[in-house]
Amino acid sequence: MDQPTVGILHPGSMGAAVAACAATNASAVLWCDAGRSPASATRAARLGLEAVSTLQELLNRSEIVISLCPPAAAEDLARDVSAHGFAGLYVEANAISAERAVRIAGLLGPTAAVVDGGVVGSPPVNGKTPTLYLSGPASATARVEALFVRTAVQTKVLGTEVGQASALKLAYASFQKTSRVLVALAIGLAREHGVDQELIAIASRRTDSYLSEPEYIAKTAARAWRWGPELEEAADMLAAAGLPPEMLHAAASTLARWDGNKDDGKLTLTEALDRLAQP
C-alpha cells in the first residue's frame, strides 16, 4: 500500500485528530510549528505529529496536504500554498462555501490536484467516528479514501465536482448549528417567564429531526402566512427579555416568500423549494 507523507494545516482539535488517523496509512504526518501556540505544539506532540520549521519544508516533503483551519483563513492559506509551488494533492476540508472551494481549486490548479472535503461529526477521539465527505477527481478522492482506511474517520465520495462536499457540509451545518442557537433563544425566553421546564418537557416528547422529514417543507409553506406573524410576535418577546430577536425576524422574512401559498394543500416539495429560491 502507498504510504504517503501527509502535511496538516493546521492541527487544531479537529485537524490534529484527523491527522492522527491519517498517520495509520502514512509514512509521516507533518505540521509547521512556526507561529503556532504552545497548545498546538502540545496537541501535535501528543498525537505523534512531526514538527517542521517552515511551510516550504512541509510542502516539499508532503505528497498530500490537508487544510483544516478556521474558515476565514482558508483562501489565504491556499494562496500561500500555491505561492510555494505545491504540486501534490491538496484536500480543502474547511467549512467553507462551495464557491470558495471552487476558487481555491482555481488558485492551486493546474499544478496541484484539489479534493473538496467536509467533515461532519465530532473529532475522531474517544470513540467518535466522523465522516469526511469528498468530491473531486476520482483518482484524487481514491487516494484520500485510502489514507483513512481502518481508521475512525469514515469517508464517502459524493462525486467528481469540487464544491459538492462543501455544499453538503454547510447545508448540514446551517441546520445543526442554527438549531442550537434557536434552542438557546427558546429556553432563554421560556426561562424569563418561568416556563422553561415545561418547554423542555414538551420538546422531550419529540426526538426526531425535521431535517429528515423534507416533505414537511410544503406544509410549512402553506402555513407561512400565519407562522411569519407569530414569529414576529416571538421576536418582540425576545427583545423585551433582552435576547437577540434578529434570527426570528429573519425566519419571518423567509416565510414571507411563501405568502402566496396560503393553505395550499396541493403544494409539492419541489414547488415549495422553487418558490423559496425564486420568490
C-alpha positions in Angstrom: 0.0 0.0 0.0 1.2 3.5 -0.8 2.4 5.2 2.4 2.5 9.0 1.5 3.9 11.8 3.6 1.0 14.0 4.8 1.0 17.6 5.9 -1.7 19.1 8.1 -2.6 22.8 8.0 -3.2 23.3 11.0 -3.5 20.9 14.0 -6.5 22.3 15.9 -8.8 20.0 17.8 -10.3 18.6 14.6 -7.2 18.9 12.3 -4.9 17.2 14.7 -7.3 14.3 15.4 -7.9 13.8 11.7 -4.2 13.9 11.0 -3.5 11.3 13.7 -6.0 9.0 11.9 -4.2 9.6 8.6 -0.9 8.6 10.3 -2.2 5.0 10.3 -1.7 4.8 6.5 1.0 7.5 6.1 4.8 7.3 6.3 4.7 10.5 8.4 2.4 13.4 9.2 4.0 16.8 9.3 2.9 20.1 10.7 4.5 23.5 10.7 5.2 24.9 14.2 6.1 28.4 13.0 3.9 31.0 14.8 1.7 28.3 16.4 0.7 28.3 20.0 2.1 26.1 22.8 -1.3 24.4 22.9 -1.0 23.4 19.3 2.5 22.1 19.9 1.4 20.0 22.9 -1.6 18.6 20.9 0.6 17.7 17.9 3.3 16.1 20.1 0.7 14.1 22.0 -0.7 12.7 18.7 2.7 11.9 17.2 2.8 14.5 14.5 6.2 15.6 13.3 7.1 19.3 13.5 8.8 21.2 10.7 10.0 24.8 10.9 8.7 26.2 7.7 5.7 25.9 5.4 8.1 25.3 2.5 9.6 22.3 4.2 6.2 20.8 4.9 5.1 21.3 1.3 8.4 20.0 -0.1 8.1 16.8 1.9 4.3 16.2 1.7 2.5 14.4 -1.1 -0.9 15.1 0.4 -1.7 18.3 2.3 -4.9 18.6 4.4 -6.2 22.0 5.2 -8.3 22.2 8.3 -8.3 25.8 9.7 -10.8 28.5 10.7 -13.0 29.1 7.6 -11.9 32.8 7.3 -8.3 31.7 6.7 -8.9 29.0 4.1 -8.3 31.1 1.0 -5.2 32.9 2.3 -3.7 29.6 3.4 -4.4 28.1 -0.1 -2.8 31.2 -1.6 0.3 30.7 0.5 0.5 27.1 -0.5 0.1 28.0 -4.2 2.8 30.6 -3.9 5.2 27.9 -2.8 4.5 25.9 -5.9 2.9 22.9 -4.3 2.3 20.1 -6.8 0.8 17.3 -4.7 -2.7 16.6 -3.6 -4.5 19.3 -1.6 -7.5 18.4 0.5 -9.6 21.5 1.1 -11.5 20.3 4.2 -12.7 23.5 5.7 -16.2 24.6 6.5 -16.4 27.0 3.5 -18.9 27.7 0.7 -18.9 25.7 -2.5 -18.0 28.8 -4.3 -14.9 29.4 -2.2 -13.9 25.7 -2.6 -14.0 26.3 -6.4 -11.9 29.4 -6.1 -9.3 27.6 -4.0 -9.2 24.8 -6.6 -8.5 27.5 -9.2 -5.8 29.0 -7.1 -3.9 25.7 -6.8 -4.5 24.3 -10.2 -3.3 23.2 -12.6 -0.1 22.5 -10.5 -1.8 20.7 -7.7 -4.8 18.2 -7.6 -7.6 19.5 -5.3 -10.1 17.5 -3.4 -13.1 19.2 -1.8 -13.8 17.8 1.7 -16.2 18.4 4.5 -16.1 16.8 8.0 -19.5 16.0 9.6 -19.3 14.9 13.2 -17.1 15.4 16.2 -13.3 15.0 16.2 -12.3 11.3 15.9 -11.3 10.7 19.5 -12.9 8.8 22.4 -14.9 6.5 20.1 -16.3 9.3 17.8 -16.4 8.4 14.1 -16.9 11.5 11.9 -17.4 11.2 8.1 -15.1 13.0 5.7 -17.2 13.7 2.6 -15.2 14.1 -0.6 -15.7 15.4 -4.1 -13.3 16.0 -6.9 -11.3 14.0 -9.5 -11.9 10.2 -8.9 -8.2 9.3 -8.8 -7.6 12.0 -6.1 -10.6 11.1 -3.9 -9.5 7.5 -4.1 -6.1 8.4 -2.6 -7.8 10.3 0.2 -10.1 7.4 0.9 -7.0 5.1 1.1 -5.5 7.4 3.7 -8.3 6.7 6.2 -8.9 3.0 5.7 -9.3 1.2 9.0 -9.4 4.5 11.0 -12.0 6.3 13.0 -12.6 8.7 10.1 -15.1 7.3 7.7 -15.1 8.6 4.1 -17.7 9.0 1.4 -17.2 10.3 -2.1 -20.1 12.4 -3.4 -19.0 12.9 -7.0 -16.3 14.5 -9.2 -17.4 18.1 -8.8 -15.4 20.3 -6.5 -17.9 22.1 -4.2 -20.2 19.2 -3.6 -18.6 18.2 -0.3 -18.5 21.8 0.9 -22.2 22.3 0.0 -23.2 19.2 1.9 -21.2 20.3 5.0 -22.7 23.8 5.1 -26.2 22.6 4.3 -26.0 20.3 7.3 -24.3 23.0 9.5 -26.9 25.5 8.6 -29.5 23.3 10.3 -27.4 21.8 13.1 -25.7 24.9 14.3 -28.7 27.3 13.8 -31.0 24.9 15.6 -28.7 25.0 18.7 -28.9 28.8 18.7 -32.6 28.6 18.4 -32.7 26.3 21.4 -30.8 28.9 23.4 -33.3 31.6 22.4 -36.3 29.4 23.1 -35.1 28.3 26.6 -34.0 31.8 27.4 -37.4 33.2 26.5 -39.2 30.5 28.5 -37.0 31.0 31.5 -37.8 34.7 31.5 -41.4 33.7 32.1 -40.8 30.7 34.4 -41.9 28.1 32.0 -38.6 26.6 30.8 -39.1 23.2 32.4 -42.5 22.8 30.7 -40.9 23.8 27.4 -38.3 21.1 27.8 -41.0 18.6 28.7 -42.9 19.4 25.5 -39.7 19.0 23.4 -38.8 15.7 25.1 -41.9 14.1 23.6 -40.4 14.6 20.1 -36.9 13.2 19.5 -36.7 13.0 15.7 -35.4 15.8 13.4 -37.4 17.8 10.8 -34.3 17.7 8.7 -35.1 14.0 8.0 -38.7 15.0 7.0 -38.3 17.2 4.0 -41.9 16.6 2.9 -42.9 18.9 5.8 -41.5 21.9 3.9 -44.6 22.1 1.7 -46.8 22.1 4.8 -44.6 24.9 6.2 -45.0 26.9 3.0 -48.8 26.5 3.2 -48.8 27.8 6.8 -46.2 30.6 6.3 -48.9 33.3 6.1 -49.7 32.8 9.8 -46.3 31.4 11.1 -44.5 34.6 10.0 -46.5 37.0 12.1 -46.3 34.5 15.0 -42.5 34.6 14.8 -42.6 38.4 14.7 -44.5 38.3 18.0 -42.0 36.0 19.4 -39.2 38.3 18.2 -40.8 41.1 20.1 -40.8 39.0 23.3 -37.2 38.1 22.8 -36.3 41.8 22.6 -38.4 42.5 25.7 -36.4 39.8 27.6 -33.1 41.3 26.4 -32.5 38.4 24.0 -31.5 39.0 20.3 -34.5 38.9 18.0 -32.7 39.0 14.7 -33.0 35.3 13.9 -36.7 35.2 14.3 -37.1 38.4 12.2 -35.1 36.6 9.5 -37.2 33.5 9.8 -40.4 35.5 9.4 -38.9 37.3 6.4 -38.1 33.9 4.9 -41.6 32.6 5.5 -42.9 35.7 3.7 -41.6 34.3 0.4 -44.4 31.7 0.7 -47.2 34.2 1.4 -48.8 33.4 -2.0 -49.2 29.8 -1.0 -51.7 30.3 1.8 -53.3 27.0 2.9 -52.3 25.3 -0.4 -52.7 21.7 0.5 -51.6 20.6 -3.0 -48.2 22.3 -2.9 -45.4 19.9 -3.6 -41.9 19.8 -2.0 -40.4 20.8 -5.4 -42.8 23.7 -5.9 -42.2 24.9 -2.3 -38.4 24.9 -2.7 -38.6 26.6 -6.1 -40.7 29.4 -4.7 -38.4 29.8 -1.8 -35.4 30.2 -4.1 -37.2 32.4 -6.7 -39.9 34.4 -5.0 
